[in-house]
Amino acid sequence: MSRFVVRFMKDVLGENGRQSEVCQCTVEVDASNEGDATELAKKKFCETQSLYEWSLHADRIQVKQADFPS
């Protein structure tokens, strides 16, 4: 199993009229691959945000394998 950091990102419009990207939530999961990590993170995100669909609060998902120093 590998550890993954999954970020739920949202595009928002600021006061100055410029679009920016914000992280709605960061979830760390242990999974065998990126696909499994994504699905686990979606489930956790929905549970913590009381949602039935993750895309109601985020536009996209970023998945990166956690880097640990050796």
N, CA, C and O atoms as CSV, one atom per row, in Angstrom:
chain,resi,resn,atom,element,x,y,z
A,1,MET,N,N,0.842,-1.188,0.000
A,1,MET,CA,C,0.000,0.000,0.000
A,1,MET,C,C,0.883,1.246,0.000
A,1,MET,O,O,1.940,1.296,0.628
A,2,SER,N,N,0.410,2.223,-0.715
A,2,SER,CA,C,1.084,3.512,-0.771
A,2,SER,C,C,0.178,4.567,-0.158
A,2,SER,O,O,-1.037,4.392,-0.070
A,3,ARG,N,N,0.785,5.651,0.259
A,3,ARG,CA,C,0.026,6.770,0.831
A,3,ARG,C,C,-0.127,7.839,-0.249
A,3,ARG,O,O,0.834,8.185,-0.937
A,4,PHE,N,N,-1.344,8.355,-0.388
A,4,PHE,CA,C,-1.640,9.382,-1.376
A,4,PHE,C,C,-2.246,10.599,-0.697
A,4,PHE,O,O,-2.970,10.484,0.292
A,5,VAL,N,N,-1.938,11.759,-1.243
A,5,VAL,CA,C,-2.551,13.012,-0.815
A,5,VAL,C,C,-3.501,13.427,-1.943
A,5,VAL,O,O,-3.091,13.606,-3.090
A,6,VAL,N,N,-4.765,13.572,-1.590
A,6,VAL,CA,C,-5.798,13.893,-2.572
A,6,VAL,C,C,-6.391,15.260,-2.218
A,6,VAL,O,O,-6.859,15.479,-1.101
A,7,ARG,N,N,-6.361,16.164,-3.188
A,7,ARG,CA,C,-6.881,17.521,-2.973
A,7,ARG,C,C,-8.101,17.744,-3.859
A,7,ARG,O,O,-8.104,17.399,-5.041
A,8,PHE,N,N,-9.125,18.322,-3.267
A,8,PHE,CA,C,-10.347,18.667,-3.983
A,8,PHE,C,C,-10.291,20.164,-4.277
A,8,PHE,O,O,-10.330,20.988,-3.364
A,9,MET,N,N,-10.200,20.501,-5.558
A,9,MET,CA,C,-9.959,21.872,-5.988
A,9,MET,C,C,-11.221,22.498,-6.584
A,9,MET,O,O,-12.035,21.826,-7.216
A,10,LYS,N,N,-11.355,23.809,-6.361
A,10,LYS,CA,C,-12.516,24.557,-6.858
A,10,LYS,C,C,-12.036,25.870,-7.463
A,10,LYS,O,O,-11.167,26.531,-6.895
A,11,ASP,N,N,-12.592,26.252,-8.609
A,11,ASP,CA,C,-12.329,27.552,-9.206
A,11,ASP,C,C,-13.348,28.535,-8.648
A,11,ASP,O,O,-14.551,28.275,-8.673
A,12,VAL,N,N,-12.858,29.672,-8.142
A,12,VAL,CA,C,-13.750,30.691,-7.585
A,12,VAL,C,C,-13.397,32.045,-8.186
A,12,VAL,O,O,-12.275,32.267,-8.639
A,13,LEU,N,N,-14.366,32.933,-8.182
A,13,LEU,CA,C,-14.183,34.277,-8.680
A,13,LEU,C,C,-13.995,35.203,-7.487
A,13,LEU,O,O,-14.850,35.274,-6.604
A,14,GLY,N,N,-12.865,35.916,-7.465
A,14,GLY,CA,C,-12.563,36.806,-6.353
A,14,GLY,C,C,-13.238,38.155,-6.487
A,14,GLY,O,O,-13.902,38.435,-7.486
A,15,GLU,N,N,-13.062,39.001,-5.456
A,15,GLU,CA,C,-13.651,40.334,-5.449
A,15,GLU,C,C,-13.158,41.186,-6.618
A,15,GLU,O,O,-13.882,42.041,-7.128
A,16,ASN,N,N,-11.928,40.942,-7.029
A,16,ASN,CA,C,-11.342,41.721,-8.116
A,16,ASN,C,C,-11.749,41.202,-9.496
A,16,ASN,O,O,-11.275,41.716,-10.510
A,17,GLY,N,N,-12.608,40.207,-9.546
A,17,GLY,CA,C,-13.080,39.657,-10.804
A,17,GLY,C,C,-12.164,38.621,-11.418
A,17,GLY,O,O,-12.422,38.137,-12.521
A,18,ARG,N,N,-11.109,38.277,-10.725
A,18,ARG,CA,C,-10.170,37.281,-11.239
A,18,ARG,C,C,-10.486,35.908,-10.671
A,18,ARG,O,O,-10.871,35.753,-9.512
A,19,GLN,N,N,-10.309,34.936,-11.525
A,19,GLN,CA,C,-10.546,33.550,-11.118
A,19,GLN,C,C,-9.312,33.020,-10.409
A,19,GLN,O,O,-8.182,33.274,-10.825
A,20,SER,N,N,-9.542,32.289,-9.343
A,20,SER,CA,C,-8.434,31.637,-8.657
A,20,SER,C,C,-8.858,30.229,-8.251
A,20,SER,O,O,-10.043,29.898,-8.219
A,21,GLU,N,N,-7.865,29.422,-7.946
A,21,GLU,CA,C,-8.095,28.029,-7.579
A,21,GLU,C,C,-7.894,27.896,-6.072
A,21,GLU,O,O,-6.876,28.338,-5.540
A,22,VAL,N,N,-8.851,27.292,-5.389
A,22,VAL,CA,C,-8.738,27.064,-3.952
A,22,VAL,C,C,-8.928,25.583,-3.647
A,22,VAL,O,O,-9.648,24.870,-4.346
A,23,CYS,N,N,-8.273,25.151,-2.602
A,23,CYS,CA,C,-8.398,23.774,-2.158
A,23,CYS,C,C,-9.553,23.700,-1.165
A,23,CYS,O,O,-9.527,24.358,-0.125
A,24,GLN,N,N,-10.551,22.910,-1.483
A,24,GLN,CA,C,-11.710,22.737,-0.610
A,24,GLN,C,C,-11.407,21.783,0.544
A,24,GLN,O,O,-11.932,21.935,1.647
A,25,CYS,N,N,-10.549,20.796,0.270
A,25,CYS,CA,C,-10.254,19.783,1.280
A,25,CYS,C,C,-9.045,18.970,0.829
A,25,CYS,O,O,-8.834,18.759,-0.365
A,26,THR,N,N,-8.263,18.521,1.791
A,26,THR,CA,C,-7.149,17.613,1.529
A,26,THR,C,C,-7.385,16.350,2.334
A,26,THR,O,O,-7.673,16.405,3.530
A,27,VAL,N,N,-7.262,15.208,1.666
A,27,VAL,CA,C,-7.485,13.912,2.301
A,27,VAL,C,C,-6.260,13.035,2.048
A,27,VAL,O,O,-5.770,12.962,0.922
A,28,GLU,N,N,-5.773,12.381,3.080
A,28,GLU,CA,C,-4.687,11.411,2.930
A,28,GLU,C,C,-5.270,10.017,3.065
A,28,GLU,O,O,-6.011,9.723,4.003
A,29,VAL,N,N,-4.921,9.160,2.106
A,29,VAL,CA,C,-5.440,7.787,2.107
A,29,VAL,C,C,-4.331,6.802,1.773
A,29,VAL,O,O,-3.355,7.145,1.105
A,30,ASP,N,N,-4.493,5.583,2.244
A,30,ASP,CA,C,-3.613,4.477,1.873
A,30,ASP,C,C,-4.346,3.642,0.835
A,30,ASP,O,O,-5.469,3.193,1.066
A,31,ALA,N,N,-3.697,3.436,-0.317
A,31,ALA,CA,C,-4.325,2.687,-1.396
A,31,ALA,C,C,-3.251,2.026,-2.249
A,31,ALA,O,O,-2.075,2.380,-2.170
A,32,SER,N,N,-3.665,1.068,-3.058
A,32,SER,CA,C,-2.709,0.351,-3.897
A,32,SER,C,C,-2.353,1.116,-5.171
A,32,SER,O,O,-1.300,0.874,-5.762
A,33,ASN,N,N,-3.239,2.057,-5.608
A,33,ASN,CA,C,-2.948,2.847,-6.803
A,33,ASN,C,C,-3.735,4.154,-6.758
A,33,ASN,O,O,-4.545,4.370,-5.857
A,34,GLU,N,N,-3.489,5.025,-7.741
A,34,GLU,CA,C,-4.143,6.338,-7.774
A,34,GLU,C,C,-5.660,6.234,-7.925
A,34,GLU,O,O,-6.400,7.015,-7.326
A,35,GLY,N,N,-6.112,5.289,-8.709
A,35,GLY,CA,C,-7.548,5.120,-8.908
A,35,GLY,C,C,-8.267,4.764,-7.621
A,35,GLY,O,O,-9.314,5.330,-7.303
A,36,ASP,N,N,-7.694,3.815,-6.879
A,36,ASP,CA,C,-8.283,3.434,-5.587
A,36,ASP,C,C,-8.216,4.598,-4.601
A,36,ASP,O,O,-9.149,4.820,-3.830
A,37,ALA,N,N,-7.109,5.340,-4.629
A,37,ALA,CA,C,-6.952,6.491,-3.741
A,37,ALA,C,C,-8.024,7.539,-4.030
A,37,ALA,O,O,-8.597,8.124,-3.111
A,38,THR,N,N,-8.286,7.767,-5.303
A,38,THR,CA,C,-9.303,8.739,-5.702
A,38,THR,C,C,-10.672,8.337,-5.179
A,38,THR,O,O,-11.390,9.164,-4.618
A,39,GLU,N,N,-11.038,7.083,-5.356
A,39,GLU,CA,C,-12.351,6.612,-4.910
A,39,GLU,C,C,-12.494,6.672,-3.390
A,39,GLU,O,O,-13.540,7.077,-2.880
A,40,LEU,N,N,-11.447,6.271,-2.663
A,40,LEU,CA,C,-11.480,6.353,-1.202
A,40,LEU,C,C,-11.613,7.797,-0.733
A,40,LEU,O,O,-12.376,8.095,0.186
A,41,ALA,N,N,-10.866,8.684,-1.373
A,41,ALA,CA,C,-10.901,10.098,-0.994
A,41,ALA,C,C,-12.264,10.716,-1.287
A,41,ALA,O,O,-12.764,11.511,-0.491
A,42,LYS,N,N,-12.869,10.364,-2.413
A,42,LYS,CA,C,-14.210,10.859,-2.737
A,42,LYS,C,C,-15.193,10.478,-1.642
A,42,LYS,O,O,-16.003,11.296,-1.207
A,43,LYS,N,N,-15.115,9.230,-1.204
A,43,LYS,CA,C,-16.018,8.742,-0.159
A,43,LYS,C,C,-15.808,9.511,1.146
A,43,LYS,O,O,-16.770,9.938,1.785
A,44,LYS,N,N,-14.540,9.684,1.535
A,44,LYS,CA,C,-14.250,10.416,2.774
A,44,LYS,C,C,-14.688,11.876,2.677
A,44,LYS,O,O,-15.245,12.425,3.628
A,45,PHE,N,N,-14.436,12.501,1.527
A,45,PHE,CA,C,-14.828,13.895,1.319
A,45,PHE,C,C,-16.339,14.050,1.457
A,45,PHE,O,O,-16.814,14.964,2.132
A,46,CYS,N,N,-17.081,13.171,0.826
A,46,CYS,CA,C,-18.542,13.235,0.906
A,46,CYS,C,C,-19.032,13.028,2.336
A,46,CYS,O,O,-19.970,13.694,2.773
A,47,GLU,N,N,-18.412,12.119,3.057
A,47,GLU,CA,C,-18.811,11.871,4.448
A,47,GLU,C,C,-18.546,13.092,5.318
A,47,GLU,O,O,-19.406,13.488,6.106
A,48,THR,N,N,-17.373,13.689,5.186
A,48,THR,CA,C,-17.034,14.835,6.042
A,48,THR,C,C,-17.814,16.091,5.685
A,48,THR,O,O,-18.075,16.926,6.551
A,49,GLN,N,N,-18.190,16.232,4.417
A,49,GLN,CA,C,-18.930,17.419,3.967
A,49,GLN,C,C,-20.444,17.194,3.912
A,49,GLN,O,O,-21.195,18.094,3.536
A,50,SER,N,N,-20.887,16.000,4.285
A,50,SER,CA,C,-22.308,15.632,4.228
A,50,SER,C,C,-22.889,15.830,2.825
A,50,SER,O,O,-23.933,16.457,2.645
A,51,LEU,N,N,-22.186,15.279,1.849
A,51,LEU,CA,C,-22.590,15.374,0.453
A,51,LEU,C,C,-22.901,13.996,-0.106
A,51,LEU,O,O,-22.437,12.989,0.430
A,52,TYR,N,N,-23.673,13.942,-1.164
A,52,TYR,CA,C,-23.862,12.676,-1.870
A,52,TYR,C,C,-23.020,12.638,-3.140
A,52,TYR,O,O,-22.853,11.573,-3.735
A,53,GLU,N,N,-22.475,13.808,-3.572
A,53,GLU,CA,C,-21.650,13.881,-4.781
A,53,GLU,C,C,-20.541,14.906,-4.564
A,53,GLU,O,O,-20.818,16.076,-4.296
A,54,TRP,N,N,-19.296,14.475,-4.679
A,54,TRP,CA,C,-18.142,15.342,-4.407
A,54,TRP,C,C,-18.094,16.562,-5.305
A,54,TRP,O,O,-17.619,17.616,-4.882
A,55,SER,N,N,-18.577,16.445,-6.541
A,55,SER,CA,C,-18.475,17.538,-7.501
A,55,SER,C,C,-19.401,18.723,-7.183
A,55,SER,O,O,-19.367,19.736,-7.881
A,56,LEU,N,N,-20.214,18.599,-6.146
A,56,LEU,CA,C,-21.029,19.736,-5.721
A,56,LEU,C,C,-20.170,20.806,-5.051
A,56,LEU,O,O,-20.542,21.979,-5.051
A,57,HIS,N,N,-19.026,20.421,-4.478
A,57,HIS,CA,C,-18.150,21.364,-3.782
A,57,HIS,C,C,-16.768,21.486,-4.400
A,57,HIS,O,O,-15.953,22.271,-3.914
A,58,ALA,N,N,-16.478,20.740,-5.451
A,58,ALA,CA,C,-15.154,20.792,-6.074
A,58,ALA,C,C,-15.290,20.592,-7.582
A,58,ALA,O,O,-16.215,19.939,-8.065
A,59,ASP,N,N,-14.336,21.177,-8.307
A,59,ASP,CA,C,-14.339,21.053,-9.763
A,59,ASP,C,C,-13.456,19.915,-10.250
A,59,ASP,O,O,-13.716,19.307,-11.289
A,60,ARG,N,N,-12.417,19.641,-9.492
A,60,ARG,CA,C,-11.472,18.600,-9.921
A,60,ARG,C,C,-10.730,18.038,-8.717
A,60,ARG,O,O,-10.767,18.584,-7.614
A,61,ILE,N,N,-10.060,16.932,-8.977
A,61,ILE,CA,C,-9.312,16.232,-7.936
A,61,ILE,C,C,-7.856,16.121,-8.374
A,61,ILE,O,O,-7.568,15.777,-9.520
A,62,GLN,N,N,-6.947,16.413,-7.458
A,62,GLN,CA,C,-5.511,16.217,-7.698
A,62,GLN,C,C,-5.048,15.090,-6.781
A,62,GLN,O,O,-5.305,15.109,-5.577
A,63,VAL,N,N,-4.365,14.112,-7.365
A,63,VAL,CA,C,-3.856,12.979,-6.598
A,63,VAL,C,C,-2.333,12.920,-6.754
A,63,VAL,O,O,-1.808,12.900,-7.867
A,64,LYS,N,N,-1.645,12.893,-5.621
A,64,LYS,CA,C,-0.189,12.772,-5.640
A,64,LYS,C,C,0.222,11.743,-4.603
A,64,LYS,O,O,-0.362,11.656,-3.523
A,65,GLN,N,N,1.227,10.973,-4.948
A,65,GLN,CA,C,1.755,10.024,-3.985
A,65,GLN,C,C,2.516,10.806,-2.927
A,65,GLN,O,O,3.294,11.705,-3.247
A,66,ALA,N,N,2.291,10.463,-1.669
A,66,ALA,CA,C,2.959,11.167,-0.578
A,66,ALA,C,C,4.448,10.859,-0.615
A,66,ALA,O,O,4.858,9.709,-0.769
A,67,ASP,N,N,5.245,11.905,-0.472
A,67,ASP,CA,C,6.695,11.756,-0.448
A,67,ASP,C,C,7.161,11.747,0.992
A,67,ASP,O,O,6.924,12.693,1.743
A,68,PHE,N,N,7.818,10.678,1.366
A,68,PHE,CA,C,8.385,10.586,2.695
A,68,PHE,C,C,9.896,10.493,2.567
A,68,PHE,O,O,10.393,9.708,1.759
A,69,PRO,N,N,10.633,11.267,3.337
A,69,PRO,CA,C,12.098,11.160,3.260
A,69,PRO,C,C,12.570,9.794,3.719
A,69,PRO,O,O,12.013,9.200,4.642
A,70,SER,N,N,13.610,9.309,3.054
A,70,SER,CA,C,14.123,7.984,3.445
A,70,SER,C,C,15.255,8.083,4.429
A,70,SER,O,O,15.793,7.061,4.855
